[in-house]
Amino acid sequence: MDDSSGNDSFSKLTVGEFVERLSSAEPVPGGGAASAVAAALGASLISMVAALSIGRPKYAAYATTHAKCEAVGHELAAEFLELASRDADAYAGYAVALKLPRETEEQQHARQSAIQSAARAASEVPFECVKACARLATAAESLAGRSNVNAASDVLVAALLGEAAARGAAENVLINLPSTGDEQYADSMRWRVDHALHGIAAAVARTREVVLSGQSREPEPA
């Protein structure tokens, strides 16, 4: 279970404040929030590279890709920051369930049910982060070889941050699954996580290959 608890919004913290809280003994923020924030940085780089390419005659043929990626980057950055806070809230719900009374058989059943429900929520939130990271990796792959060459390394950094964040979020999914008490759900979620991570890794590998080649690519199909 990700060691975080409820928080209004990590987007309200400065980078320094977030890092300070992350390094403290406080349970908030934890690994799930850190993964989401890393992904937010990657998404912001996508918007930056697109913005550095828009309006430049040399890259006019890729205008559609630039406009799309600039918008996607902004959208994802906001989504990732929201997911950081949602991850904290999900753990808070699990922590509450763990503290429920268990003196009677009825209380034990109620507590177990609450734990299973909270564990499912705590697995679904980081999976949302994994899926969003897939969109980030796709955006980076779209920009590779189709954007300002002076920011080519930033495209690769965005992709790598997205992959690292996806793997971090995936670990939070997997660690919560046994507590859901639903093996069919757990097996399905493990498959979905594995499938998503393979897709992300493939997109990042393509991005790296294109960036390091230094070659331009054809515009994306309309």
C-alpha positions, 0 to 999 in steps of 0.5 A: 500500500502506498504510504500516503494519506489525504491531502487537499492538493499537491498542486498548491505546494512549491517544488521545494515544499513537496520535496521537503514533505516527501523526505519527512517522516510524514506519510504524505506524500508517498510513492504514488504521489511522487510517481504522479508528480514525476509524470506531471513534469514529463507532461509539462515537457511535452507542452514545452517542446510543442510550444518551442516548435509552433510557429516556426516555418522549419516545422510547419509540416508538423503543426497539427502534431504540435497543437495536439501535443501542447494541449495533451501535455497541459491536460495530462499535467493537471491530471497527474497532479490530481492523481497525486492527491487522489492517491493520498486520499485512497490510502487515507481510506485504507488507513481508516478501514484498518482502524475499524473495531474488530472485537465482535464477529460482525465488526470483523466482517465489516472491517474486512469488507471495508479493507477490501473496498479501500484496497480496490480503490487504492489499486484503481487510482494508481492504475489511472496514473499508468494509463495516463502515462501511456498517453504521455509516452504516445505524445512523446513518440509523436513529437520525436523527429517532428519537433524543434531539434534543439529540444529533442532531448527534452522529448526523450526526458518526457518519455523516460519520466513517463515510463518511470512514473508508470512503473512506480504507479504499477507497483502501487497497483500490484501491492494493493491487489492481495488486500482486495480479496478478489483474485479474479479482479487481481488477475485481470488488473495484473494483466492490464498493468503488464499490457500497459507497461509493455506498450509504454516501454515500446513507445519510449524505445521508439522515442529514444531511437528517433531522438538519438538518430537525429533524423526527421520523420514524416508528418503524422497521418491526418 
